[in-house]
Amino acid sequence: MHKTFKTIGLIGKPSDPSIAETLSVLYGYLIKHQYQIKVAMDSAKFLRSASIEVCAADELGKHCDLVIAVGGDGTFLAAARAIVAYDIPLIGVNLGRLGFLVDISPKDLPDKLHDILQGRYTEEKRYLLRAKIIRDGAVIHEETAVNEVAIHRWVTPSMIEIITKIDNVFLNSQRSDGLIISTPTGSTAYSLSAGGPILYPSLNALVLVPLNPHTLSNRPIVIHDTAEIEISFCQTKQINALVTCDHIEIPKVLISDKIVIKREPQPIRILHPEGHDFFQILRNKLNWSSSYSSENHAS
């Protein structure tokens, strides 16, 4: 049986005033239907109400049993990282351009949100990655990623030389501009732009995609998502690398460092309207079969 939601958190794109109208409609709907509401601090400025309960974005999970992200996929990713430890679901309202993750449009907002809040939805679990930067045997930084962890050459015209191990077993060494380690969620993001495959969201898999490899036979590889991935460098001279977790940058990674990437044990729970169709989203967002209707194929 679906859980009844009582306290709902709202988080929007903090730098975009264009979210104000949709955020106000959403807030007004929830107030009208007597839900408790907590608004992320950076989003409260877009609402004209003296009685708003404000909360830091990374504290919403403590006080809410559902969070709604208003914006594009970037806003959704930030919300997912903020609440993943609390095992509460997330809904996305799409004000962005692509919107693979945020699948409710503002024009459909009242009706589809009402259905979800009444328990008419499908739930999907997506796993995150955690990257640790290890220097001299100690973890100096760690970060989570919903889409991907990427290692790039940084402030150098030269390729970087990367050694990859999977569960402590040597996979390969490569000279390239970098490497992407992507979740199924991220397979339609940076990984796709770099030539990686699209993975169905529920697959227990990760994909490793080289960035402009020197050897053209170096191709993307799909592995199980329980694997531990270790990245190290084999340069003879000191250069810096840049590690990104979604859009969060971890600069000044040294060639003596190791990067260890594993799946987070706790997934993020995403609520979709009933009838959610991943293949339809691909067709719409990637402009597949633009002149073909699925009705033409009906038997």
C-alpha positions as a printed Julia matrix, in Angstrom:
299×3 Matrix{Float64}:
  0.0    0.0     0.0
  1.3    3.46   -0.91
  2.33   5.74    1.94
  0.31   8.88    2.73
  2.44  12.01    2.56
  2.04  14.68    5.23
  5.09  16.97    5.12
  6.41  17.97    1.71
  9.65  19.77    0.91
 10.08  22.11   -2.05
 13.38  22.85   -3.73
 13.89  24.9    -6.87
 16.74  26.14   -9.02
 18.12  28.89   -6.77
 19.52  31.13   -9.52
 16.46  31.15  -11.78
 13.6   33.61  -11.07
 11.53  31.94  -13.82
 10.64  29.17  -11.36
  8.62  31.63   -9.26
  5.3   31.15  -11.04
  5.39  27.33  -10.98
  6.71  27.29   -7.41
  3.86  29.6    -6.32
  1.24  27.42   -8.02
  2.7   24.34   -6.35
  2.9   26.0    -2.94
 -0.67  27.29   -3.22
 -1.99  23.85   -4.17
 -0.3   22.2    -1.2
 -1.5   24.87    1.23
 -5.05  24.51   -0.09
 -4.94  20.77    0.52
 -3.52  21.25    4.02
 -0.1   19.7     3.62
  2.78  20.76    5.86
  5.37  22.45    3.66
  9.06  23.22    4.1
 10.83  25.27    1.45
 14.57  25.14    0.74
 16.24  28.34    1.85
 17.42  29.36   -1.62
 13.92  28.87   -3.07
 11.88  30.71   -0.43
 12.78  34.1    -1.95
 10.55  33.28   -4.95
  7.44  32.91   -2.79
  5.4   35.82   -1.45
  4.2   34.54    1.87
  5.01  35.57    5.4
  4.33  32.13    6.86
  6.82  30.03    4.87
  8.73  27.43    6.85
 12.29  27.64    5.54
 14.81  24.81    5.74
 18.32  24.19    4.45
 18.19  21.93    1.38
 20.32  19.24    3.02
 17.99  19.26    6.05
 14.75  18.64    4.13
 15.15  14.89    4.43
 15.01  15.12    8.23
 11.64  16.86    8.29
  9.77  15.74    5.16
  8.4   12.48    3.82
  8.41  13.71    0.19
 10.43  16.31   -1.73
  9.45  18.03   -4.99
 12.2   19.51   -7.17
 11.21  22.34   -9.52
 13.62  23.06  -12.37
 15.66  20.92  -14.71
 17.67  17.75  -14.29
 20.43  19.71  -12.52
 18.02  20.79   -9.78
 16.77  17.21   -9.51
 20.34  15.88   -9.15
 21.1   18.35   -6.36
 17.9   17.41   -4.54
 18.66  13.7    -4.91
 22.12  14.09   -3.38
 20.65  16.15   -0.53
 18.02  13.59    0.53
 19.45  10.19   -0.46
 20.45   9.31    3.1
 16.88   9.72    4.37
 15.05   7.18    2.19
 12.28   9.56    1.14
 10.91   9.85   -2.42
 11.47  12.65   -4.91
  9.23  14.12   -7.62
 10.53  16.27  -10.5
  8.68  19.18  -12.13
 10.31  20.05  -15.43
 11.24  23.65  -16.22
 14.44  22.73  -18.01
 15.24  21.74  -21.58
 15.81  17.98  -21.63
 14.29  16.66  -18.44
 15.08  12.94  -18.46
 14.46  12.85  -14.7
 11.84  15.55  -14.18
  8.76  14.27  -15.94
  5.85  16.49  -14.82
  5.31  19.63  -16.91
  3.86  22.79  -15.29
  0.68  22.51  -17.39
  0.07  18.99  -16.02
  1.13  19.87  -12.49
 -2.16  20.04  -10.56
 -3.7   16.87  -12.0
 -0.59  14.65  -11.98
  0.54  15.84   -8.58
 -2.93  15.18   -7.18
 -2.81  11.61   -8.52
  0.62  10.99   -6.99
 -0.39  12.41   -3.62
 -3.45  10.16   -3.68
 -1.19   7.13   -4.16
 -1.53   6.7    -7.92
  2.09   6.53   -9.03
  4.92   4.22   -9.97
  8.1    4.2    -7.89
 11.57   3.73   -9.3
 14.86   3.29   -7.46
 18.07   4.79   -8.81
 21.48   4.21   -7.25
 24.15   6.86   -6.77
 27.92   6.61   -6.85
 30.37   7.68   -4.16
 33.86   8.77   -5.18
 36.73   8.92   -2.7
 40.04  10.65   -3.35
 42.77   8.79   -1.5
 46.16  10.41   -0.85
 48.91   8.7     1.14
 46.42   6.09    2.33
 43.9    8.6     3.67
 40.58   9.77    2.21
 41.0   13.51    1.58
 37.68  14.1    -0.16
 34.5   12.21   -1.01
 31.43  13.15   -3.02
 28.26  11.53   -4.36
 27.0   11.51   -7.94
 23.63  10.57   -9.43
 24.77  10.65  -13.06
 28.49  10.1   -13.28
 31.97  10.49  -11.89
 34.35  11.84  -14.52
 38.13  12.15  -14.49
 39.51  14.84  -16.83
 42.9   16.2   -17.78
 43.14  19.65  -16.2
 45.24  22.68  -17.17
 47.42  20.62  -19.48
 47.45  20.05  -23.26
 48.65  16.48  -22.73
 46.55  13.38  -22.37
 46.43  11.72  -18.99
 47.47   8.1   -18.49
 44.89   6.19  -16.46
 45.05   2.74  -14.9
 41.69   1.12  -14.14
 41.09  -1.78  -11.77
 37.75  -3.51  -11.2
 37.46  -5.25   -7.82
 41.26  -5.0    -7.57
 41.71  -6.79  -10.93
 43.55  -4.87  -13.65
 41.25  -3.86  -16.52
 43.43  -1.64  -18.69
 45.64   1.39  -19.0
 44.77   4.19  -21.38
 46.0    7.51  -22.65
 43.0    9.78  -23.11
 41.39  13.05  -22.11
 39.72  11.22  -19.24
 37.19   8.6   -18.21
 33.49   8.65  -17.31
 32.0    6.19  -14.83
 28.24   6.42  -15.3
 25.16   5.01  -13.64
 22.16   3.97  -15.79
 20.64   7.32  -14.84
 23.7    9.13  -16.21
 23.82   7.06  -19.39
 21.6    9.68  -21.09
 23.84  12.54  -19.92
 27.6   13.15  -20.35
 28.23   9.47  -21.07
 25.86   9.57  -24.05
 27.62  12.64  -25.45
 30.93  10.76  -25.23
 29.6    7.78  -27.21
 28.46   5.54  -24.36
 25.41   3.26  -24.54
 22.02   4.07  -23.08
 21.28   1.78  -20.13
 17.77   0.94  -19.01
 17.28   2.69  -15.61
 16.63  -0.47  -13.58
 19.76  -2.31  -14.77
 22.27  -3.21  -12.05
 25.12  -1.89  -14.16
 27.7    0.84  -14.61
 29.37   1.94  -17.83
 32.96   3.14  -18.22
 33.41   5.49  -21.18
 36.85   6.79  -22.27
 37.1   10.41  -23.38
 38.95  10.76  -26.7
 41.22   7.74  -26.15
 44.54   7.62  -27.99
 43.86   3.99  -28.95
 40.66   3.73  -30.96
 40.07   0.14  -29.83
 39.52   1.46  -26.3
 35.73   1.23  -26.11
 33.04   1.69  -23.43
 32.54  -1.29  -21.15
 29.53  -2.21  -19.0
 30.14  -3.81  -15.6
 28.02  -4.85  -12.62
 27.16  -2.03  -10.24
 28.46  -3.88   -7.17
 32.02  -3.55   -8.47
 34.61  -1.31   -6.84
 36.42   0.8    -9.43
 39.9    2.1    -8.7
 41.51   4.75  -10.88
 45.18   5.68  -10.64
 47.65   7.48  -12.87
 50.92   6.37  -14.44
 52.48   9.68  -15.5
 56.16  10.19  -14.82
 55.79  13.93  -14.32
 53.39  15.64  -11.96
 50.19  17.0   -13.5
 46.82  17.76  -11.99
 43.56  16.05  -12.88
 40.0   17.23  -12.36
 37.34  14.93  -10.93
 33.67  15.88  -11.29
 30.69  14.28   -9.58
 27.73  15.41  -11.69
 28.55  19.15  -11.85
 30.56  19.3    -8.61
 34.28  19.79   -9.25
 37.09  18.25   -7.21
 40.19  19.99   -8.63
 43.88  19.45   -8.01
 43.86  15.67   -7.89
 47.5   14.58   -8.05
 48.91  11.73  -10.11
 49.93  10.03   -6.86
 46.27   9.93   -5.74
 43.82   7.08   -6.18
 40.15   7.49   -6.96
 37.87   4.77   -5.61
 34.28   4.65   -6.85
 31.5    2.46   -5.46
 27.74   2.37   -5.55
 26.0    4.04   -2.64
 24.08   1.41   -0.64
 20.96   3.62   -0.37
 19.07   4.37   -3.62
 17.08   7.47   -4.38
 13.36   6.82   -4.77
 11.68   8.61   -7.68
  7.9    8.86   -8.03
  6.48   9.03  -11.55
  2.89   9.56  -12.71
  1.13   6.35  -13.68
  1.91   5.38  -17.26
  5.53   6.55  -17.06
  7.31   5.2   -20.16
 11.12   5.44  -20.38
 11.11   4.61  -24.09
  8.65   7.4   -24.81
 10.93   9.81  -22.96
 13.84   8.7   -25.14
 11.79   9.2   -28.28
 10.68  12.66  -27.22
 13.97  13.94  -25.84
 16.26  12.46  -28.5
 13.86  13.03  -31.38
 13.72   9.38  -32.31
 11.05   8.22  -34.75
  9.8   11.78  -35.19
  7.67  10.83  -38.2
  6.42   7.57  -36.7
  3.61   7.12  -34.22
  3.36   4.1   -31.93
 -0.29   3.95  -33.0
  0.9    3.0   -36.5
  2.33  -0.18  -35.03
 -0.81  -1.21  -33.18
 -1.96  -4.69  -34.21
